[in-house]
Structure formats: structure tokens, C-alpha cells
Amino acid sequence: MSIVRRHKIIALSSTVLVVGAGLSFYAAHAFAQQEERADAALNQLVHEPPTMEDLEASDLHPELKKVIRYGHDLFTNTQQLRGEYVYNDMNCSSCHLGEGRVPFSAPVWAAAITLPDFRGKNQHVNNLEERIAGCFAYSMNGTPPEYGSDEMLALSAYHQWLATGAPMYPDKPIYGRGFPAPEQPEAPSYARGEEAYQENCAICHQEDGSGHYESGEYVFPAPWGDGSNNWGAGIARVETMAGFIYQNMPLGQPRSLTGQQAWDIAYYINSQERPQDPRYTGDVAETAERFGPTFHNRSLYGQTREHDGHVLGDHANFGEKGDIQPWNVGMPRFENLSEE
């Protein structure tokens, strides 16, 4: 039986469930929680990604199904690559909730239909594999599998499976793409953020941000520290973190916090230390300046915390990976193309 996914203008209701010890989230119905979201979907591309049950019912080749299943397994339990490609406590599904399917939680199928494209972060055209590689280097604080490897092919195949039926390079905005930040009524506050974090987040992520573990395996990820993403990860930008929090947290209660609370909590979390940016030059001020226009102008990297004078990112701690340098960071591309 072939699978034909419908594109809807009216978004469906959403329910997010927690599954398993690896922080694998599943969204049974991965669409808008409120009428506000349904209204926002007008004249946007709304795509309902297929499920793994749909995969089993499809007429895809059995070998391809195996590879997509492996990609799904890697996506929801990326910790199986710990010590080889992953050097913190994160899974892909730690940020991309609902197995990468949930709108407003950076659903990954969107990458499969918009890449290759230019990416400001590394200033060249990226394909899907290169985009995934960036997540390993920054969000996983690791080093990526080689392009074309079994792991990379499987992850790419899973992304593309989720995009089944969606048009390439759509001519309208994608509903639920990324982590849209709420309005910011006033400048974020560290003190308010700390209070709101302890009240709303610490029950799962701990007061010290170390995350929650059961039988040695993490259930809720560490928002800062060596178990978290490094300073080069997208969510280290305050705006991105504020969007993630507002749209998705507390888990199962999206948009229950005010926009100001989301910005304050994001500011507090991103004012804590984490492993060094792999693009580090040996000097935090130089690194912040060099990568400011393309990234760090929207993070707190290199800035001084007011309450204790600590300069964020002023260290040589690369976390569990030590001196391993991700091979994809700083890789030049298309140098032979002439300027236009």
C-alpha cells in the first residue's frame, strides 16, 4: 500500500508523550495545540509527517525500510554512538521532539525539502548530510559520521521519509518550522530567569542543570554543563532557546509560560557554562568577534555575567571529547567557483 500524505491548511490537535528512558518523545497528533496556531497556518505549508506505522504499511523496498528504521533508532537513541560520534548526554530527539515530527520543535522533515541551500552559520551551501553533521559537531559536542557512512545515510533516509509527500523548495512558508521565539516585552533578566527556572524546569532538569538520570541513563537532558550542547550549538543563542522553551516547555504544556518567562529562562540557562565552541581560536574575545556576525552576536558567548564578573566561554574545556576536533568544522567549500 502506498502512502500519500495530505497537506492541510487547518492544523490538527497535538499531544506530546514521553516514551522510554532515552528522552524519546512521540507526538500522536503533531499539530497545533490552540486555535492561534491553526489561524497562523493559513497560507502556509502544513505537512503531517508519516509515522513508523506508516512505514511498515508502505510498499517501500524491505531493505530501505531497514535503513529508515535504523535512522529512526539513531535519531531517538543517539546515545548508542556515545564515545564515537557523541560526547555529551543528548539525543537528536532531545531538541527535535516527537521523533523529529512536532511543529514548533524544529521538525526535521523541513530540512529535507529545503536543502541544499545557503547557510549563514558556515557561509556556504549545505546539503542534508552537512546539516546533520553540524548537529553532531555542536549539539552533540562530538564529531560526525563520515558523509555516505551507514549512520549518515540512515539518518538522512529517516529525515526524507518524514518529508514524504511534501514538495521540494515550497513556495510558501513552512508551518511550525524551527523554534519561533515569542515577543519580548522587556529585556530578559537573570534573576527572574533563575526564579522561573527553579519553579518550572528544575523538577526535570535539576537545580544545577545536570539533567535527570535513571539507572545511569538520562531521561531529561542537561541544559548546561558538560552533558549539554557546546557554545556553537544553535540553541546557545538566547532567541532560539526562548523559542524552544515557549513552544515546548514544560513538557506537555506548550505555551503555558509567558513570552517574558521564556526569554528570562533562556537568558538564565544560556548564562551558564558549557563545553567550548569547536571553532575556538584560543581567545574567547577573538572567537566571539570572528563568528559574531554569523552566530555569536545572538549568544552570550564572550560576555561578562553581571552578578559575578565571569566571562562566558573563557575556558579551554571541550567536555568529554577532549581535544578531538570535529572534521567538518571550518571545511572550505566551492572555493573554485568564481565571484559573481
N, C-alpha and C positions, 0 to 999 in steps of 0.2 A: 504494500500500500504506500503510495507516495504521500508525502506530507506537504500540504500547501498552507502556508501561514497567511492569515489575513492581516492587513494593515487597517487599524481602526482609528477614527478621529475621536471617538468618545472613549476615554480611558476606563479601565476596569478597576475594581477594588483590589487592594493589596493587603496581603498578610505575610508577615515575615516570621519564620520559625527557626529556632536554633536546633541543629542536628549534630550530635557527636561531640567528642572531646577536642577535635581539631578546629573548632570555631568554624564549622561548615554551616552556612546559612542557606535555607531553602525558602523561596517565595512561591507559595502555591498559586497566587494570582499577583503578578508582578507589576501592577499598575496603580494609578493614583489613589491616595488614601482619602482625598477630600474633593469636594466639588471645585475648589480653587484649582486643583491640578487638572481636572477634566476640562475646565474652561481654558487653562493655559495650553492645552493640547490642540486647540483649534488651529488648523492650517500648519500643523507640524507632522512630521513622520512619526507615527506611533507603531512600534513593532512589538509583537508578542513573541519572544524567543521560544523555540521548541524546547521541550523537556527531554530528559533521558528516557522517559517512557515513550515519547515520540520517536526517539532514535531506534528503540527496539522494534517499533511498529513500522519503520520505514523500509524502503526497498533498496537502501544503500548496500554496497558490497560488504559481506561479513568482515573482511579484513579492515576496511575503512571504519566500520563500527568499532572494532577493537581499538584502533588508534584514537578515535574520538573518546571512547571510554577512558583510555589511558590519559588523555589530555584533561578530561574532567577530574580524574583522580589526582593528577598533579596539581590542578587548579585548587581543589578543595583540601588537599593534604600536601602542600608544597614542602612541608617539613620532612618528607621522605628523602628530600635532596639535601638535607642538613649536612654540612661539613664538606660538601662537594660544590654546590652552587648557592646554597642558602646559609647565611651565617648570623641569623637572628631568629626570633620566635614567630615570624609572620608566615601566613599563607597568602596566596593570591586573593582568596575569599575573605581575608581579614578586612580589606578595603572595598573590594568589589562584592558586595553582599548578595545573598541569594544565588550563589553559584555563578556570579557574574551577570545575572539576569535582571536585577532590580533597577528600575528607573530612579534617577537622582542618587544612585550609588555607583556612578561611573560604569554602567553596563558595558561589557567588553565587546559585544557584537558591533557597537558603533565603530570601533577601530577597524573591524574587518571590512566595512563598506566605505571608509573614508581614507584609507591608506592604500598606496603610497601618497604622502603629502609632505609639505614642508613643516618642520617642527622648529619653533623658535628656540627651544632649550639647547639643541645642538647645532642649530643654524644650517641644516641641510634636509633634503628629502629623506624620509624614513619609510620603510615598509613595515609590515606587521611584525615580522621577526625582530627587527631592530627595536621596535616599540616595546615588545615583550622583554628584550634584552635589557632595556633601560630599567624596567621594574626589578630585575634581578640585581642590577648594579646599585640601585638606590633604595628601593622599598624593601628588598630582601637583604640589603647590606652585603651582597655577595658578588658573584661573578657568573655571567650567563652561560648556559649550554651553547655549544657551537651552533652557528647557523646550519640548518639542514640536519642536525642531530635528531635522534629519536624523540628526545624530550621536547625540542623546539618544534618539530613537525607535529607532534601530538597536541601541544598547546595551541598552535596555530589552527589545527584542524578543529579543535573544540570551539575556538573563537568563531571560525567560519560556520560551523554547524549552528551556533546560536544566531547567526545572521541569516539563516535560511529564509529565502523569500523577500528579504529587504533589498532595495535597489542600491547599486553602487553609485557613489557620489550623488546622493539625493539632492534634489533642487529645493528642498525646504528644510528648516531647522529640525533637528532630531529631538523628539520629546524625551526628557529625562536624562539627557547626556551630561556626564560629568557630575560635579558636586556644586550646583548653583548656590552661591552664598546669599544669605538674607540681607536685607537692608541693614545698615549700620547706623543706628540713631545717634550714637556718640562714640568717641574714641574708646577702644577697649581698655579695660582695667585689670591689672594683675591681681589686685586684692579681691575684686568682685569675681574674677575668674577662678581664683583659688577656692573661694567660698562656694561658688556654684559647682565646681568640680567635686569637691568633697560631698556636697549634698546630692548630686545626681550621677556621678561617674565612679566614685571610689568603691562603691559596693561591688563592682565588677572588675575594675582596673586597678584597685588598691590605692591607698592614700599616697604611696610613694611612686605610683605609676608603673609598678613592676609587673602588672598583669595578674591573672588568676590561673593557677595550675591545679590539676587533679592527676594524681598518680604519675607525676613527673611530666605530664603533657599539658600544654597550655590550653585553656578554654577561652579566655578573653585576653587579647593581646596587650602588650605593654605600650602605652602611648609615648613613653620616652625611656631613655636609658639604653644599655647595650642590647636589650632584647627587641628594640624598636627599629624603625627605619633610620637611615642616616640623614645628615643635613642636606643631602642633594635630592631627597625624595620630594615629589610634588606636594605631598600633604604637610611638609615642613613649612610651606607658605601659609601664612595666617588665614588668608582668604579661602584657600582650599580646605583647610581644616575646619573653618567656620561653616562652610557649606556642607561638609560631611556630617558634622555634628547636628546641624539644624535639620537636615533632610533625613537623618537615620538614627539619631540617638535621643534618649536612651533606647536600647534595642527593643523593637516592637512598639515604640512610642514616637514615631517620626513627627517632627514639627510640634512637639509638645513643649519645647523650650522656646523662649522668645528669641528674636534675632539678636538682641543685645546679649543675652546669656550665651548664645552660640559663639559670638565674637569674643566675649570675655573668656570663656573656657578655652577657646582656640589660642588666644593670646597667652594664657597661663601655661597650657601644655607646650606650646612652641617656644616658651621662655625657659624650658628645661633642656638639659644637655642630652645629647645622643651621639652616636658614632660620627666621626669626621666625614665630610664630603669627599668622595674619592678624587675629586678634581683639585684638592688642596695643594697649594703650591709650597707649603711650609710656613706661610704667613697668612693669618686669618683676614687681615685688612686687605692684603693684595688679592686673595681669593674672592672676598666679598666684592671688591671693586671690579675684578676681571669678569665675574659672572653675574654682576648686579643687573645690568640691562636685560639679560635673558632669563634671570631667575631670582637672585638673592635680594633684589630690591623689594620683593614681596615676602621675604622671610625676615627673621630676626637675627640671622647669622651675622656675626661680627659686631652686633650691637651690645651695649652695656646695660645690664639689668640695673634698674634704678635702686632697688631695695638693698642690694649687696655689692654693686660695682663689678660683678662678674661679667667678663666679655664672652658672649656665647660663641662657641666653636673655636675658642682659643686653646686648642689642645691637639695632641697627636694620637688620640685614642680612636682606632679604627674598629673597635669592638672585637668580636670573636674571630674575625677573618685576619686580624693582624696586618701584616704587610702585603697580603695578596691584593694585587691591583686588577680590577675588572678590565678585561682586554678590550672591551667595546668603548670605554670612556676616552673621548678625545680622538677617536678614529676618524681620519680625514676621509671625505667622500667627494667624488666628482671634481677633483682638482684639475682634470684635463678639459673641463668644459669652459668655453670662452665666456667672458663677461658680455652681457647684453646691455 
